[in-house]
Amino acid sequence: MRNLTTFRIGGRPLFYCRPCGYRELECARERCRRHGLPFRILGGGSNLLVDDGCLPFAVIHLCSPGFDWIERTGPTTLRAGGGVRLGELLGYCLGAGLGGLEFLAGIPGTLGGALAGNAGAWGSSIGERVLRTWSLGEANRVEEIPAERVAFAYRTSALGGRIVTEAELALEPRSPELIGGLMRRNLRQKAGRHPVGTPSAGCVFKNPPAAPAGKLLERCGMKGKRVGDAQVSRLHANFICNLAEARAQDVLLLMEMMREAVRGRFGIELEPELKHWESRRTVA
Ligand SMILES: Cc1cc2nc3c(=O)[nH]c(=O)nc-3n(C[C@H](O)[C@H](O)[C@H](O)COP(=O)(O)OP(=O)(O)OC[C@H]3O[C@@H](n4cnc5c(N)ncnc54)[C@H](O)[C@@H]3O)c2cc1C
């Protein structure tokens, strides 16, 4: 998983596969069921902290070539596979003159991962653009779920436990010049504020209603704090960077220190934004 996550941390799952389409995806899930093996869905691995060592679950990786297609469905709508990279999606929108997703510029990962966590920035999130999604449901049926049943909220959605295979998005006609300009501006702002060149999993904690988590952590003096090779970014206190050989345990310890500092000083409980895949055995 070290090679499949932006944090560059994580051990080896018992089973790994990259299905080329629905049939192979169904087979992979059936196989896991037969062997009583729990499974996790992997997209771009950009919001994950994965434990080291042997991982007692299967990883089903939704990416190319089976789930990375984009198709125009109307003058301002498009449908895309859950494994499409957000960068690829933005490139398509730029070329097609479809605006509305520029806020995603600089966010790594796939469409499926973005939908599961309702990814967003600058006050917008992807759920606002969703018309419907498709996931592989029970009995291997592909289920269509309209946006109003997805319950998109701040960095969460009801799609979390599902296998999101496709989505249809509603966009706006916009000139490629304007789209490109907005994307460049967002990228520039992100590059100035986030440690984009160093391995991380993005923001560690969600922003509590009172204030951005980064500001609270900064006021607690957390910038630069380090456990092993895991370090709170000096640029943004809500990022943990992997300086070289950080272990999941280093990150977890540092996260606990961060939570404790904010709890002690402000009485606020920080909630993790990144997802933790534990090596502790769980029931299938
Ligand atoms: C430098 C950097 C900057 C970032 N900036 C932002 C930001 O501004 N805003 C923001 O919201 N996030 C940000 N992130 C976090 C991350 O990029 C997003 O959360 C992204 O949407 C995760 O998508 P992914 O495909 O990488 O998901 P993964 O990390 O692979 O998975 C995350 C979760 O989604 C689930 N999942 C993945 N694919 C599917 C699927 N097809 N169906 C069902 N569940 C699925 C996984 O099981 C897991 O629980 C940043 C990350 C980095 C490294």
The ligand as an ORCA input file, in Angstrom:
! r2SCAN-3c Opt
* xyz 0 1
  C      -1.934     17.178     -1.177
  C      -3.373     16.812     -0.918
  C      -4.339     17.803     -0.934
  C      -5.675     17.487     -0.693
  N      -6.602     18.482     -0.731
  C      -7.908     18.171     -0.502
  C      -8.913     19.197     -0.554
  O      -8.650     20.359     -0.793
  N     -10.199     18.833     -0.333
  C     -10.567     17.531     -0.065
  O     -11.758     17.267      0.111
  N      -9.643     16.550     -0.008
  C      -8.330     16.826     -0.225
  N      -7.378     15.841     -0.162
  C      -7.783     14.469      0.234
  C      -8.120     13.538     -0.942
  O      -7.444     13.922     -2.114
  C      -9.625     13.493     -1.222
  O     -10.303     13.098     -0.059
  C      -9.954     12.545     -2.362
  O     -11.286     12.768     -2.755
  C      -9.775     11.066     -2.011
  O     -10.011     10.298     -3.182
  P      -9.211      8.964     -3.461
  O      -9.685      8.406     -4.751
  O      -7.755      9.194     -3.345
  O      -9.736      8.062     -2.274
  P      -8.903      6.983     -1.428
  O      -7.888      7.691     -0.618
  O      -8.451      5.884     -2.290
  O     -10.057      6.432     -0.466
  C     -10.628      7.275      0.509
  C     -11.937      6.639      1.007
  O     -12.874      6.606     -0.079
  C     -13.267      5.252     -0.333
  N     -13.393      5.065     -1.784
  C     -12.450      5.312     -2.733
  N     -12.941      5.040     -3.952
  C     -14.214      4.593     -3.759
  C     -15.247      4.137     -4.626
  N     -15.089      4.069     -5.961
  N     -16.424      3.764     -4.073
  C     -16.619      3.820     -2.719
  N     -15.682      4.237     -1.859
  C     -14.493      4.624     -2.363
  C     -12.178      4.380      0.259
  O     -12.670      3.081      0.579
  C     -11.760      5.186      1.461
  O     -12.646      4.948      2.539
  C      -6.039     16.144     -0.411
  C      -5.055     15.135     -0.390
  C      -3.732     15.465     -0.631
  C      -2.699     14.372     -0.600
*
